[in-house]
Amino acid sequence: MNCFFCIVYNIFPMENSGEPHILSAEYKWQDLKFKDAKNILAQLKEKSGYVQWNNDERTEYFGIIARKINKKETFRSMGFIAFDLGDFN
C-alpha cells in the first residue's frame, strides 16, 4: 500500500516568520533500495506541483517513511526527511 500526503503547515513555528512551509512525503511498507527511494522522492517533487498553495512563496520539504530505507543517512544529508522502523526502536 502506498500513501502520498502533503501537510501544509509551518513546521518551524518558533521562527514566526510567517512564511508558508509544506511537507510532501510518501509511506511505503517495504524495504527500499537507494535507487527506489530516490525515484520515489523525485516523483514526490513532481506531485507537489499539483498542490496549489502559495506556490511562489512556500518552502518545500520532501520525505519518505518506509519499513527499511537503504542509505537513509545519505538522504538526510541531501536535505530529505527519511525515517524507517529502525528510528522508532
C-alpha positions as YAML, in Angstrom:
chain: A
units: angstrom
residues:
- id: 1
  name: MET
  ca: [0.00, 0.00, 0.00]
- id: 2
  name: ASN
  ca: [1.31, 3.42, -0.94]
- id: 3
  name: CYS
  ca: [0.27, 6.66, 0.62]
- id: 4
  name: PHE
  ca: [1.14, 10.12, -0.62]
- id: 5
  name: PHE
  ca: [0.36, 13.08, 1.53]
- id: 6
  name: CYS
  ca: [1.06, 16.75, 1.80]
- id: 7
  name: ILE
  ca: [0.95, 18.66, 5.02]
- id: 8
  name: VAL
  ca: [0.50, 22.38, 4.73]
- id: 9
  name: TYR
  ca: [1.95, 23.55, 7.98]
- id: 10
  name: ASN
  ca: [4.57, 25.86, 9.35]
- id: 11
  name: ILE
  ca: [6.92, 23.13, 10.59]
- id: 12
  name: PHE
  ca: [9.16, 25.69, 12.27]
- id: 13
  name: PRO
  ca: [6.61, 27.65, 14.32]
- id: 14
  name: MET
  ca: [9.30, 29.07, 16.60]
- id: 15
  name: GLU
  ca: [10.62, 31.16, 13.73]
- id: 16
  name: ASN
  ca: [7.36, 33.08, 13.48]
- id: 17
  name: SER
  ca: [8.46, 34.16, 10.04]
- id: 18
  name: GLY
  ca: [5.01, 33.86, 8.56]
- id: 19
  name: GLU
  ca: [6.48, 32.08, 5.56]
- id: 20
  name: PRO
  ca: [4.49, 29.06, 4.33]
- id: 21
  name: HIS
  ca: [6.10, 25.61, 4.57]
- id: 22
  name: ILE
  ca: [4.88, 22.37, 3.03]
- id: 23
  name: LEU
  ca: [5.94, 18.77, 3.66]
- id: 24
  name: SER
  ca: [5.29, 16.18, 0.96]
- id: 25
  name: ALA
  ca: [6.01, 12.60, 1.98]
- id: 26
  name: GLU
  ca: [5.22, 9.06, 0.99]
- id: 27
  name: TYR
  ca: [4.81, 5.94, 3.09]
- id: 28
  name: LYS
  ca: [5.97, 2.55, 1.83]
- id: 29
  name: TRP
  ca: [5.54, -0.67, 3.77]
- id: 30
  name: GLN
  ca: [8.55, -2.31, 2.16]
- id: 31
  name: ASP
  ca: [12.34, -2.36, 2.20]
- id: 32
  name: LEU
  ca: [13.61, 0.29, -0.20]
- id: 33
  name: LYS
  ca: [16.84, 0.18, -2.14]
- id: 34
  name: PHE
  ca: [18.61, 3.51, -2.56]
- id: 35
  name: LYS
  ca: [17.60, 3.76, -6.22]
- id: 36
  name: ASP
  ca: [13.92, 3.07, -5.47]
- id: 37
  name: ALA
  ca: [13.80, 5.63, -2.67]
- id: 38
  name: LYS
  ca: [15.50, 8.19, -4.91]
- id: 39
  name: ASN
  ca: [12.87, 7.62, -7.61]
- id: 40
  name: ILE
  ca: [10.05, 7.99, -5.08]
- id: 41
  name: LEU
  ca: [11.44, 11.31, -3.88]
- id: 42
  name: ALA
  ca: [11.76, 12.55, -7.48]
- id: 43
  name: GLN
  ca: [8.11, 11.61, -8.08]
- id: 44
  name: LEU
  ca: [7.13, 13.44, -4.90]
- id: 45
  name: LYS
  ca: [8.73, 16.62, -6.16]
- id: 46
  name: GLU
  ca: [6.71, 16.29, -9.35]
- id: 47
  name: LYS
  ca: [3.45, 15.57, -7.48]
- id: 48
  name: SER
  ca: [3.93, 18.54, -5.17]
- id: 49
  name: GLY
  ca: [3.48, 20.82, -8.18]
- id: 50
  name: TYR
  ca: [-0.19, 19.81, -8.23]
- id: 51
  name: VAL
  ca: [-0.74, 21.28, -4.77]
- id: 52
  name: GLN
  ca: [-1.95, 24.79, -5.45]
- id: 53
  name: TRP
  ca: [-0.98, 26.61, -2.28]
- id: 54
  name: ASN
  ca: [1.47, 29.53, -2.07]
- id: 55
  name: ASN
  ca: [3.42, 28.08, -4.98]
- id: 56
  name: ASP
  ca: [5.71, 31.07, -5.40]
- id: 57
  name: GLU
  ca: [6.34, 31.67, -1.70]
- id: 58
  name: ARG
  ca: [6.44, 28.31, 0.06]
- id: 59
  name: THR
  ca: [9.42, 26.38, 1.32]
- id: 60
  name: GLU
  ca: [9.10, 22.72, 0.32]
- id: 61
  name: TYR
  ca: [10.32, 19.67, 2.22]
- id: 62
  name: PHE
  ca: [10.21, 16.11, 0.93]
- id: 63
  name: GLY
  ca: [10.33, 12.88, 2.84]
- id: 64
  name: ILE
  ca: [9.92, 9.16, 2.77]
- id: 65
  name: ILE
  ca: [8.88, 6.78, 5.51]
- id: 66
  name: ALA
  ca: [9.31, 3.05, 4.95]
- id: 67
  name: ARG
  ca: [9.86, -0.24, 6.72]
- id: 68
  name: LYS
  ca: [13.57, -0.02, 5.79]
- id: 69
  name: ILE
  ca: [15.48, 2.53, 3.72]
- id: 70
  name: ASN
  ca: [18.91, 1.66, 2.37]
- id: 71
  name: LYS
  ca: [21.41, 4.50, 2.90]
- id: 72
  name: LYS
  ca: [18.87, 6.52, 4.86]
- id: 73
  name: GLU
  ca: [21.58, 8.83, 6.20]
- id: 74
  name: THR
  ca: [22.54, 9.80, 2.64]
- id: 75
  name: PHE
  ca: [19.02, 11.09, 2.02]
- id: 76
  name: ARG
  ca: [19.10, 13.02, 5.25]
- id: 77
  name: SER
  ca: [22.40, 14.63, 4.28]
- id: 78
  name: MET
  ca: [20.76, 15.66, 0.99]
- id: 79
  name: GLY
  ca: [18.07, 17.56, 2.93]
- id: 80
  name: PHE
  ca: [15.29, 14.98, 2.74]
- id: 81
  name: ILE
  ca: [13.29, 13.64, 5.65]
- id: 82
  name: ALA
  ca: [13.81, 9.89, 5.92]
- id: 83
  name: PHE
  ca: [12.50, 7.53, 8.59]
- id: 84
  name: ASP
  ca: [12.22, 3.78, 8.84]
- id: 85
  name: LEU
  ca: [11.33, 1.34, 11.62]
- id: 86
  name: GLY
  ca: [14.89, 1.50, 12.94]
- id: 87
  name: ASP
  ca: [14.24, 5.07, 14.04]
- id: 88
  name: PHE
  ca: [11.43, 4.01, 16.35]
- id: 89
  name: ASN
  ca: [13.10, 1.25, 18.37]
...
